[in-house]
Amino acid sequence: MSRHILAIAAILSALALGSTAARSEEAHVTEVKRYIAANVQHWLRDRLVIDTIKAQNSKNAVLSETDIEQLDKDWTTQLATAQKPLIDGVLKNNLSAFLRQKQEASRGLITEIFVMDNRGLNVGQSDTTSDYWQGDEAKWQKSFKAGPGAIFVDSVEKDQSTGQLQVQVSVPIADPESGKVIGAITLGVNVDQLPS
């Protein structure tokens, strides 16, 4: 009988710990969403952000899935080469400079930023991403496809080099004039630096 009581106590203890972890996760998600609403949403309406995404959407409208896959392969190949025309074309544009300024202004709270078009392709970024096409990943699918007002907060991960807890948060970007979602943004957020 006492073995059953111990087993029940162990189960209840595990449930309590799980419940505490879930509440902690919920608090973390709430803090991230609050930060994005207060500090990021307003600059997603900047003309530079909107116009750059719309221009790329127009340019990329003719791309097939095969074209997109090839561009993604080109990007990953260029990561290891001296000549990086595709990567440099994104990293050296005005939107990328704007995103680097926003990241620097966050004083370490934002660890990375990249903007994607309506196909999930990079439009601008603060640092080089490991791939060019994000359309097959949750960060694009759960923000762009979710529509205006969505905020997708991914799982917290520990950065192996810094030991800091980080999370990626993705938000759709809508054209202020039409209200239509035209792209999305993903930000890496240092959870340890979030205001409480």
KOLMAR-338829 format. One record per residue: residue number from 1; x, y, z of N, C-alpha, C, O in turn. Coordinates in steps of 0.1 Angstrom, whole numbers. Example, Ala and Ser with C-alpha at 12.3 -4.5 7.8 and 13.67 -1.06 7.14 Angstrom:
# residues 2
NODE   k   n_X   n_Y   n_Z  ca_X  ca_Y  ca_Z   c_X   c_Y   c_Z   o_X   o_Y   o_Z
NODE   1   132   -57    78   123   -45    78   132   -33    78   142   -33    85
NODE   2   128   -22    71   137   -11    71   129     0    79   134    11    80
This chain:
# residues 196
NODE   k   n_X   n_Y   n_Z  ca_X  ca_Y  ca_Z   c_X   c_Y   c_Z   o_X   o_Y   o_Z
NODE   1     8   -12     0     0     0     0     9    13     0     5    22    -7
NODE   2    19    13     8    28    24     9    35    27    -5    38    38    -8
NODE   3    37    16   -12    44    18   -26    34    25   -35    39    34   -43
NODE   4    21    23   -34    12    30   -42    11    45   -38    10    53   -46
NODE   5    12    47   -25    11    61   -20    24    68   -25    23    80   -29
NODE   6    35    62   -25    48    68   -30    47    71   -45    51    82   -49
NODE   7    41    61   -52    40    63   -66    30    75   -69    33    83   -78
NODE   8    19    76   -62    10    87   -64    16   100   -60    15   110   -67
NODE   9    24   100   -50    31   113   -46    41   117   -56    43   129   -59
NODE  10    48   107   -62    58   110   -73    51   116   -85    56   125   -91
NODE  11    39   110   -88    32   115  -100    27   130   -97    28   138  -106
NODE  12    21   132   -85    17   145   -82    28   155   -82    26   167   -86
NODE  13    40   151   -77    51   160   -77    56   164   -91    59   175   -94
NODE  14    56   153  -100    59   156  -114    49   165  -121    53   174  -128
NODE  15    37   163  -118    26   172  -124    28   186  -119    26   196  -126
NODE  16    31   188  -106    33   201  -101    45   208  -107    45   220  -110
NODE  17    56   200  -109    68   206  -116    65   210  -130    69   220  -135
NODE  18    57   201  -137    53   204  -151    45   216  -152    46   224  -161
NODE  19    36   218  -142    27   229  -141    35   242  -139    32   253  -145
NODE  20    45   241  -130    54   253  -128    61   257  -140    63   268  -143
NODE  21    67   247  -147    74   249  -160    65   255  -170    69   265  -177
NODE  22    53   251  -171    43   256  -181    40   271  -177    40   279  -186
NODE  23    38   274  -164    36   288  -160    48   296  -163    46   308  -168
NODE  24    60   291  -161    72   299  -164    73   301  -179    76   313  -183
NODE  25    70   291  -187    70   293  -202    59   303  -206    62   312  -214
NODE  26    48   303  -200    37   312  -203    42   327  -200    39   336  -207
NODE  27    48   328  -188    53   341  -184    63   346  -194    64   358  -198
NODE  28    72   338  -198    82   341  -208    76   346  -221    80   356  -227
NODE  29    66   338  -226    59   342  -238    53   355  -237    53   364  -246
NODE  30    46   358  -226    40   370  -223    50   382  -223    47   392  -229
NODE  31    61   380  -217    71   390  -217    77   394  -231    79   405  -234
NODE  32    79   383  -239    84   385  -253    73   393  -261    77   402  -268
NODE  33    61   389  -260    50   395  -267    49   410  -263    47   419  -271
NODE  34    50   412  -250    49   426  -245    61   435  -251    59   446  -255
NODE  35    73   429  -251    84   436  -256    82   439  -271    85   450  -275
NODE  36    78   429  -279    76   431  -293    65   442  -296    67   451  -304
NODE  37    54   442  -288    44   452  -290    49   466  -287    45   475  -294
NODE  38    57   467  -276    61   480  -272    73   486  -280    75   498  -282
NODE  39    82   477  -285    95   481  -290    97   478  -305   106   483  -311
NODE  40    89   469  -311    92   465  -325    80   468  -334    83   473  -345
NODE  41    68   466  -330    57   467  -339    57   481  -347    54   481  -359
NODE  42    60   492  -340    59   505  -347    69   506  -358    66   513  -368
NODE  43    81   500  -357    90   502  -368    88   492  -380    95   493  -390
NODE  44    78   483  -378    75   474  -389    66   481  -399    64   476  -410
NODE  45    61   493  -396    54   502  -405    62   512  -412    57   520  -420
NODE  46    75   512  -410    84   521  -416    84   520  -431    84   508  -436
NODE  47    84   531  -439    83   530  -453    94   521  -459    92   514  -469
NODE  48   106   522  -454   118   514  -459   114   499  -458   117   492  -467
NODE  49   109   495  -447   106   481  -445    95   477  -455    96   467  -462
NODE  50    84   484  -455    73   481  -464    77   481  -479    74   472  -486
NODE  51    83   492  -483    87   493  -497    97   483  -502    96   478  -513
NODE  52   106   479  -493   116   469  -497   110   455  -498   113   448  -508
NODE  53   101   452  -489    94   439  -490    85   439  -503    85   429  -510
NODE  54    77   450  -505    69   450  -517    76   449  -530    72   442  -539
NODE  55    88   456  -531    96   455  -543   101   440  -545   101   436  -556
NODE  56   105   434  -534   110   420  -536    98   411  -539   100   401  -547
NODE  57    87   413  -533    75   405  -537    72   406  -551    68   396  -558
NODE  58    73   418  -557    70   420  -571    80   413  -580    77   406  -589
NODE  59    93   414  -576   104   408  -583   103   393  -583   106   386  -593
NODE  60    99   387  -571   100   373  -569    87   366  -573    85   354  -572
NODE  61    77   373  -578    64   367  -581    65   357  -592    57   348  -593
NODE  62    75   358  -601    77   348  -612    85   336  -608    86   326  -616
NODE  63    90   335  -596    99   324  -592    90   311  -590    80   311  -583
NODE  64    95   300  -595    89   287  -593    95   281  -580   105   286  -575
NODE  65    89   270  -575    95   263  -564   109   259  -567   118   259  -558
NODE  66   112   254  -579   125   250  -583   135   262  -582   146   260  -577
NODE  67   131   273  -587   139   286  -586   142   289  -571   154   292  -568
NODE  68   133   288  -563   135   291  -548   144   281  -542   153   285  -535
NODE  69   143   268  -545   152   258  -540   166   261  -545   176   259  -537
NODE  70   167   265  -557   181   268  -563   187   280  -556   199   280  -553
NODE  71   179   290  -554   184   302  -547   189   298  -533   199   303  -528
NODE  72   181   290  -526   185   285  -512   198   277  -513   207   279  -504
NODE  73   200   269  -523   212   261  -525   224   271  -528   235   269  -522
NODE  74   221   281  -536   232   291  -539   237   298  -527   248   300  -525
NODE  75   227   301  -518   230   309  -506   239   300  -497   250   305  -492
NODE  76   235   287  -495   243   279  -486   257   276  -492   267   275  -484
NODE  77   258   275  -505   271   273  -511   280   285  -509   292   284  -507
NODE  78   273   297  -511   281   310  -510   286   312  -496   296   320  -494
NODE  79   280   306  -486   285   308  -472   299   304  -471   307   309  -462
NODE  80   304   294  -479   318   289  -478   327   294  -489   338   289  -490
NODE  81   323   305  -496   331   310  -507   334   324  -505   328   331  -497
NODE  82   344   329  -512   348   343  -511   338   352  -519   335   363  -514
NODE  83   333   347  -530   323   355  -537   309   352  -532   305   340  -533
NODE  84   302   362  -528   289   360  -522   279   370  -528   273   378  -520
NODE  85   276   369  -541   267   379  -547   253   379  -541   247   390  -538
NODE  86   247   367  -539   233   367  -533   233   372  -519   225   380  -515
NODE  87   242   367  -511   243   371  -497   246   386  -495   240   393  -488
NODE  88   256   390  -503   260   405  -502   248   414  -507   246   425  -502
NODE  89   241   409  -517   229   417  -522   219   419  -511   213   430  -510
NODE  90   218   410  -502   208   412  -490   215   419  -479   210   429  -474
NODE  91   227   415  -475   234   421  -463   237   435  -465   238   443  -456
NODE  92   239   440  -478   244   453  -480   233   463  -485   236   474  -489
NODE  93   220   458  -484   209   467  -488   205   476  -476   210   474  -465
NODE  94   197   486  -479   193   496  -469   185   490  -458   186   495  -446
NODE  95   177   480  -461   169   474  -451   178   467  -440   175   468  -428
NODE  96   188   460  -445   197   453  -436   204   463  -427   207   461  -415
NODE  97   208   475  -433   215   485  -424   205   490  -414   209   492  -402
NODE  98   192   492  -417   182   496  -408   180   486  -397   179   489  -385
NODE  99   180   473  -400   179   462  -390   191   462  -381   189   459  -369
NODE 100   203   464  -386   215   464  -378   214   475  -368   218   474  -356
NODE 101   209   487  -372   207   498  -363   197   495  -351   199   498  -340
NODE 102   186   488  -355   176   484  -345   182   474  -335   180   475  -323
NODE 103   190   464  -340   196   455  -332   206   461  -322   206   458  -310
NODE 104   215   470  -327   224   477  -319   217   486  -308   222   486  -297
NODE 105   206   492  -312   199   501  -303   193   492  -291   190   498  -281
NODE 106   191   479  -293   185   471  -283   195   467  -272   191   462  -262
NODE 107   208   471  -274   218   468  -264   219   454  -259   220   451  -248
NODE 108   219   445  -269   221   431  -267   208   423  -264   208   410  -264
NODE 109   197   430  -263   184   422  -261   180   415  -274   175   404  -273
NODE 110   182   422  -285   179   415  -298   192   410  -303   202   417  -305
NODE 111   192   397  -306   205   390  -310   206   388  -325   217   387  -331
NODE 112   195   389  -332   194   388  -347   181   393  -352   171   392  -345
NODE 113   181   397  -365   168   402  -371   169   398  -385   179   401  -392
NODE 114   158   392  -391   157   391  -405   143   392  -410   134   388  -403
NODE 115   141   399  -421   128   401  -427   127   392  -439   136   390  -447
NODE 116   115   386  -441   112   377  -452   100   382  -460    92   390  -456
NODE 117   100   378  -473    90   383  -482    78   373  -482    77   365  -473
NODE 118    69   375  -491    57   366  -491    59   352  -496    50   344  -497
NODE 119    72   349  -499    75   335  -503    84   329  -492    88   317  -493
NODE 120    88   337  -482    97   332  -472   112   334  -475   120   328  -468
NODE 121   115   342  -485   129   345  -488   134   357  -481   126   367  -478
NODE 122   146   357  -477   152   369  -470   151   382  -478   155   382  -490
NODE 123   148   392  -472   147   406  -478   158   414  -472   165   422  -479
NODE 124   160   413  -459   170   421  -452   174   413  -439   165   406  -434
NODE 125   186   416  -434   190   409  -421   201   416  -415   209   422  -421
NODE 126   202   414  -402   213   421  -394   226   413  -395   236   418  -394
NODE 127   224   400  -396   236   391  -397   232   380  -408   221   378  -411
NODE 128   242   373  -413   240   362  -423   233   351  -416   237   345  -406
NODE 129   222   347  -423   214   335  -419   220   323  -425   228   324  -435
NODE 130   217   311  -420   223   298  -425   216   294  -438   222   286  -446
NODE 131   204   300  -441   198   297  -454   190   309  -459   188   319  -451
NODE 132   186   309  -471   179   320  -478   164   319  -477   157   329  -476
NODE 133   159   307  -478   145   304  -478   140   299  -464   144   289  -460
NODE 134   131   307  -458   125   303  -445   111   298  -447   104   295  -437
NODE 135   106   298  -459    92   294  -462    88   280  -458    76   277  -456
NODE 136    98   272  -456    95   258  -451    96   256  -436    95   245  -431
NODE 137    98   267  -429   100   267  -415    89   273  -407    81   282  -412
NODE 138    87   269  -394    76   274  -386    77   289  -384    66   296  -383
NODE 139    89   295  -384    90   310  -382    82   318  -392    77   328  -389
NODE 140    82   313  -405    75   320  -415    60   315  -416    51   323  -417
NODE 141    58   302  -415    45   296  -416    36   301  -405    24   303  -407
NODE 142    41   302  -392    33   305  -381    32   320  -379    26   325  -369
NODE 143    38   328  -387    37   343  -387    30   348  -399    19   353  -399
NODE 144    36   346  -411    30   351  -423    17   345  -426     7   352  -429
NODE 145    16   332  -425     3   325  -428    -7   327  -417   -19   325  -420
NODE 146    -3   331  -405   -13   333  -394   -21   346  -396   -31   347  -390
NODE 147   -15   355  -403   -22   368  -405   -19   379  -396   -11   377  -386
NODE 148   -25   391  -398   -22   403  -390   -24   400  -375   -34   394  -371
NODE 149   -15   405  -367   -16   404  -353   -10   392  -346    -9   391  -334
NODE 150    -6   382  -355     0   369  -349    14   372  -344    21   380  -349
NODE 151    17   365  -334    31   365  -328    34   351  -325    28   345  -316
NODE 152    44   345  -332    49   332  -329    61   332  -321    72   337  -326
NODE 153    61   327  -309    72   326  -300    77   312  -300    70   303  -295
NODE 154    89   309  -305    94   296  -305   100   291  -292    99   299  -282
NODE 155   105   279  -291   110   274  -279   123   281  -275   131   286  -283
NODE 156   125   282  -262   138   288  -257   149   279  -259   148   267  -256
NODE 157   160   284  -263   172   276  -265   184   283  -258   185   295  -257
NODE 158   193   275  -254   206   280  -247   216   282  -258   220   272  -265
NODE 159   222   294  -259   233   296  -269   245   290  -263   249   293  -252
NODE 160   251   281  -271   262   273  -266   275   282  -264   283   279  -255
NODE 161   276   292  -272   288   301  -270   287   311  -259   297   314  -252
NODE 162   275   316  -257   273   326  -246   267   321  -233   268   327  -223
NODE 163   260   310  -234   253   304  -223   240   312  -220   233   309  -210
NODE 164   236   321  -229   224   329  -227   212   322  -232   213   314  -242
NODE 165   200   324  -226   188   318  -231   182   328  -242   181   340  -240
NODE 166   179   322  -253   174   330  -265   162   323  -270   160   311  -269
NODE 167   154   331  -277   142   326  -283   140   334  -296   143   346  -297
NODE 168   135   327  -307   131   334  -319   116   338  -318   108   329  -315
NODE 169   113   350  -322    99   354  -322    96   360  -336   104   367  -342
NODE 170    85   355  -342    82   359  -356    68   366  -357    59   361  -350
NODE 171    68   376  -365    56   385  -366    53   388  -381    63   390  -388
NODE 172    41   387  -385    38   391  -399    39   406  -400    37   414  -391
NODE 173    42   410  -412    43   425  -415    32   428  -426    32   422  -436
NODE 174    24   437  -422    13   441  -431    15   455  -437    21   463  -431
NODE 175    10   456  -449    10   469  -456     1   478  -448   -11   475  -448
NODE 176     5   490  -443    -4   498  -435   -15   504  -443   -26   507  -438
NODE 177   -14   505  -456   -24   510  -465   -35   500  -467   -47   503  -467
NODE 178   -31   488  -471   -41   477  -474   -45   468  -463   -56   462  -463
NODE 179   -36   467  -453   -38   458  -442   -34   444  -446   -35   435  -437
NODE 180   -30   442  -458   -26   428  -463   -12   424  -458    -3   433  -458
NODE 181   -11   412  -453     3   407  -449    11   406  -461     8   399  -471
NODE 182    23   412  -461    32   412  -473    45   404  -470    53   401  -479
NODE 183    48   402  -457    61   395  -453    60   392  -438    50   392  -432
NODE 184    72   389  -433    73   386  -419    87   389  -414    96   391  -422
NODE 185    88   390  -401   101   393  -395   104   383  -383    94   379  -376
NODE 186   116   379  -382   120   370  -371   131   377  -363   140   383  -369
NODE 187   130   378  -350   140   384  -341   144   373  -331   136   366  -326
NODE 188   157   373  -329   163   365  -318   162   374  -306   167   386  -306
NODE 189   157   369  -295   155   377  -283   163   371  -271   161   359  -269
NODE 190   171   378  -265   179   373  -253   169   374  -241   167   384  -235
NODE 191   164   362  -237   154   361  -226   160   366  -213   152   372  -205
NODE 192   173   365  -211   179   369  -198   178   384  -197   179   390  -186
NODE 193   177   392  -208   177   406  -208   163   412  -209   161   425  -209
NODE 194   152   404  -210   139   409  -211   135   417  -198   138   413  -187
NODE 195   129   429  -200   124   436  -188   113   428  -182   105   422  -189
NODE 196   113   428  -169   102   420  -162    91   429  -158    81   424  -152
